[in-house]
Amino acid sequence: MTKINQEKSLIILKPDAIQRNLVGEITARFERKGLKIIGMKMMSIETATLDEHYAHIKDKPFYPGVRDFMKACPVVVMAVEGINAISAIRLIVGPTKAWEATAGTIRGDFSLSTQSNIVHASETIEAGVAEVARFFKKDEIFEYKKIDTDFVYAEHK
């Protein structure tokens, strides 16, 4: 049997998702795929946390607009877990440039923007670990067995 990676990812439902009443629709897409939500909360993101999260673009001239957008209203953050979760989530979400996203993806169905692109998802396994730790305390992450796991993840031969 091939070893399959159990991975964690951070999902942020951005202000445009909140304002457009898409929380349930977006969350359902991850659940229908078979991913396990191990943490979820609504929050306002502090500037220091945004600066850390977006460190790779913090010095870009467009960053103040990104920061202001992410502070426009509360967001919903989720920690999600599953086998090969990062690649599965990236397929569900679609590319960052939402106008390039295909129909059926979250961004393809709900966005035409790069900044207002509905959702953030971790891009790598390492980023998933770091981002979940950035937004969730240890006691906000839950370990539990889902009863559908055996049906979602059949053995790979």
C-alpha positions as a LaTeX table, in Angstrom:
\begin{tabular}{lrrr}
\hline
Residue & $x$ (\AA) & $y$ (\AA) & $z$ (\AA) \\
\hline
Met1 & 0.00 & 0.00 & 0.00 \\
Thr2 & 1.27 & 3.49 & $-0.92$ \\
Lys3 & 1.80 & 5.93 & 1.95 \\
Ile4 & $-0.59$ & 8.86 & 1.64 \\
Asn5 & 0.09 & 12.17 & 3.38 \\
Gln6 & $-2.33$ & 13.48 & 6.03 \\
Glu7 & $-2.03$ & 17.26 & 5.69 \\
Lys8 & $-3.41$ & 20.39 & 7.35 \\
Ser9 & $-4.38$ & 23.62 & 5.60 \\
Leu10 & $-5.63$ & 27.02 & 6.65 \\
Ile11 & $-8.67$ & 28.34 & 4.82 \\
Ile12 & $-9.70$ & 31.97 & 5.22 \\
Leu13 & $-13.12$ & 33.00 & 3.99 \\
Lys14 & $-12.29$ & 36.58 & 3.11 \\
Pro15 & $-14.48$ & 39.68 & 3.66 \\
Asp16 & $-16.05$ & 39.36 & 0.21 \\
Ala17 & $-17.22$ & 35.82 & 1.05 \\
Ile18 & $-18.72$ & 37.06 & 4.32 \\
Gln19 & $-20.42$ & 40.08 & 2.71 \\
Arg20 & $-21.86$ & 37.94 & $-0.12$ \\
Asn21 & $-23.28$ & 35.28 & 2.26 \\
Leu22 & $-21.12$ & 32.46 & 0.85 \\
Val23 & $-19.85$ & 30.89 & 4.10 \\
Gly24 & $-22.15$ & 27.86 & 3.97 \\
Glu25 & $-21.66$ & 27.28 & 0.24 \\
Ile26 & $-17.87$ & 27.40 & 0.51 \\
Thr27 & $-17.66$ & 25.31 & 3.68 \\
Ala28 & $-19.92$ & 22.68 & 2.10 \\
Arg29 & $-17.54$ & 22.26 & $-0.84$ \\
Phe30 & $-14.69$ & 21.24 & 1.47 \\
Glu31 & $-16.97$ & 18.93 & 3.46 \\
Arg32 & $-18.38$ & 17.29 & 0.32 \\
Lys33 & $-14.84$ & 16.54 & $-0.84$ \\
Gly34 & $-14.34$ & 14.57 & 2.38 \\
Leu35 & $-11.98$ & 16.97 & 4.13 \\
Lys36 & $-12.25$ & 17.21 & 7.91 \\
Ile37 & $-12.75$ & 20.59 & 9.60 \\
Ile38 & $-10.59$ & 20.48 & 12.74 \\
Gly39 & $-11.01$ & 24.14 & 13.73 \\
Met40 & $-13.30$ & 27.00 & 12.74 \\
Lys41 & $-14.00$ & 30.50 & 14.03 \\
Met42 & $-14.99$ & 34.02 & 13.02 \\
Met43 & $-12.49$ & 36.73 & 13.84 \\
Ser44 & $-11.13$ & 40.15 & 13.01 \\
Ile45 & $-7.51$ & 39.85 & 11.94 \\
Glu46 & $-5.05$ & 42.16 & 13.68 \\
Thr47 & $-2.60$ & 44.18 & 11.57 \\
Ala48 & 0.41 & 42.36 & 13.06 \\
Thr49 & $-1.06$ & 38.98 & 12.09 \\
Leu50 & $-1.79$ & 40.21 & 8.56 \\
Asp51 & 1.75 & 41.57 & 8.27 \\
Glu52 & 3.12 & 38.16 & 9.27 \\
His53 & 0.71 & 36.22 & 7.06 \\
Tyr54 & 1.42 & 38.41 & 4.03 \\
Ala55 & 5.15 & 38.92 & 4.74 \\
His56 & 5.93 & 37.86 & 1.15 \\
Ile57 & 4.03 & 40.91 & $-0.21$ \\
Lys58 & 4.28 & 43.33 & 2.71 \\
Asp59 & 6.77 & 45.57 & 0.88 \\
Lys60 & 4.73 & 45.70 & $-2.34$ \\
Pro61 & 2.91 & 48.96 & $-3.17$ \\
Phe62 & $-0.46$ & 47.16 & $-3.28$ \\
Tyr63 & $-0.15$ & 45.63 & 0.20 \\
Pro64 & $-1.95$ & 48.46 & 2.07 \\
Gly65 & $-5.01$ & 47.74 & $-0.09$ \\
Val66 & $-4.80$ & 44.03 & 0.73 \\
Arg67 & $-4.45$ & 44.79 & 4.46 \\
Asp68 & $-7.40$ & 47.20 & 4.42 \\
Phe69 & $-9.52$ & 44.70 & 2.49 \\
Met70 & $-8.75$ & 41.92 & 4.99 \\
Lys71 & $-9.73$ & 44.25 & 7.86 \\
Ala72 & $-12.98$ & 45.44 & 6.20 \\
Cys73 & $-15.05$ & 42.99 & 8.25 \\
Pro74 & $-14.55$ & 39.75 & 10.18 \\
Val75 & $-13.38$ & 36.65 & 8.35 \\
Val76 & $-13.99$ & 32.96 & 8.97 \\
Val77 & $-10.87$ & 30.86 & 9.43 \\
Met78 & $-10.87$ & 27.09 & 9.21 \\
Ala79 & $-8.23$ & 24.47 & 9.85 \\
Val80 & $-8.87$ & 21.57 & 7.51 \\
Glu81 & $-7.24$ & 18.16 & 7.43 \\
Gly82 & $-7.13$ & 15.27 & 4.99 \\
Ile83 & $-5.04$ & 12.95 & 2.91 \\
Asn84 & $-3.25$ & 15.06 & 0.28 \\
Ala85 & $-5.38$ & 17.98 & 1.50 \\
Ile86 & $-3.19$ & 20.77 & 0.08 \\
Ser87 & $-3.48$ & 19.66 & $-3.55$ \\
Ala88 & $-7.17$ & 18.76 & $-3.16$ \\
Ile89 & $-7.96$ & 22.17 & $-1.66$ \\
Arg90 & $-5.99$ & 24.02 & $-4.34$ \\
Leu91 & $-8.15$ & 22.30 & $-6.98$ \\
Ile92 & $-11.36$ & 23.23 & $-5.14$ \\
Val93 & $-10.27$ & 26.86 & $-4.69$ \\
Gly94 & $-8.82$ & 27.56 & $-8.16$ \\
Pro95 & $-5.95$ & 29.91 & $-9.08$ \\
Thr96 & $-5.32$ & 33.21 & $-7.29$ \\
Lys97 & $-6.19$ & 35.20 & $-10.42$ \\
Ala98 & $-9.86$ & 34.37 & $-10.19$ \\
Trp99 & $-10.64$ & 35.33 & $-13.78$ \\
Glu100 & $-8.42$ & 32.37 & $-14.79$ \\
Ala101 & $-10.27$ & 29.94 & $-12.51$ \\
Thr102 & $-12.47$ & 27.36 & $-14.17$ \\
Ala103 & $-16.17$ & 27.01 & $-13.51$ \\
Gly104 & $-16.79$ & 24.67 & $-10.59$ \\
Thr105 & $-13.96$ & 26.07 & $-8.47$ \\
Ile106 & $-14.76$ & 28.51 & $-5.68$ \\
Arg107 & $-12.97$ & 31.38 & $-7.39$ \\
Gly108 & $-14.26$ & 30.38 & $-10.82$ \\
Asp109 & $-17.84$ & 30.47 & $-9.57$ \\
Phe110 & $-17.70$ & 33.55 & $-7.34$ \\
Ser111 & $-14.87$ & 35.92 & $-8.28$ \\
Leu112 & $-13.14$ & 37.86 & $-11.05$ \\
Ser113 & $-10.45$ & 39.46 & $-8.87$ \\
Thr114 & $-7.01$ & 38.76 & $-7.45$ \\
Gln115 & $-7.53$ & 40.57 & $-4.15$ \\
Ser116 & $-11.26$ & 39.94 & $-3.70$ \\
Asn117 & $-10.94$ & 36.28 & $-4.61$ \\
Ile118 & $-13.21$ & 34.92 & $-1.86$ \\
Val119 & $-10.82$ & 32.54 & $-0.10$ \\
His120 & $-7.24$ & 31.94 & 1.02 \\
Ala121 & $-5.84$ & 28.40 & 1.13 \\
Ser122 & $-2.37$ & 27.23 & 2.16 \\
Glu123 & $-0.15$ & 26.61 & $-0.85$ \\
Thr124 & 2.26 & 24.04 & 0.62 \\
Ile125 & 2.40 & 21.48 & 3.41 \\
Glu126 & 4.86 & 23.69 & 5.32 \\
Ala127 & 2.68 & 26.77 & 4.87 \\
Gly128 & $-0.34$ & 24.80 & 6.09 \\
Val129 & 1.39 & 23.89 & 9.34 \\
Ala130 & 2.65 & 27.46 & 9.91 \\
Glu131 & $-0.63$ & 29.14 & 8.98 \\
Val132 & $-2.80$ & 26.89 & 11.14 \\
Ala133 & $-0.48$ & 27.65 & 14.08 \\
Arg134 & $-0.68$ & 31.38 & 13.31 \\
Phe135 & $-4.48$ & 31.51 & 13.48 \\
Phe136 & $-5.36$ & 28.76 & 15.98 \\
Lys137 & $-4.26$ & 27.99 & 19.51 \\
Lys138 & $-3.59$ & 24.32 & 20.26 \\
Asp139 & $-6.85$ & 23.99 & 22.21 \\
Glu140 & $-8.81$ & 25.28 & 19.20 \\
Ile141 & $-7.75$ & 22.32 & 17.02 \\
Phe142 & $-9.76$ & 19.15 & 17.46 \\
Glu143 & $-8.72$ & 15.55 & 16.86 \\
Tyr144 & $-11.59$ & 13.18 & 16.20 \\
Lys145 & $-12.50$ & 10.30 & 13.94 \\
Lys146 & $-15.12$ & 10.92 & 11.30 \\
Ile147 & $-17.42$ & 8.01 & 10.66 \\
Asp148 & $-17.18$ & 8.44 & 6.88 \\
Thr149 & $-13.36$ & 8.20 & 6.75 \\
Asp150 & $-13.30$ & 4.59 & 5.56 \\
Phe151 & $-15.62$ & 5.50 & 2.70 \\
Val152 & $-13.83$ & 8.70 & 1.70 \\
Tyr153 & $-10.33$ & 7.17 & 1.83 \\
Ala154 & $-10.41$ & 3.71 & 0.36 \\
Glu155 & $-7.13$ & 1.83 & 0.52 \\
His156 & $-4.73$ & 2.62 & $-2.33$ \\
Lys157 & $-3.25$ & $-0.47$ & $-3.97$ \\
\hline
\end{tabular}
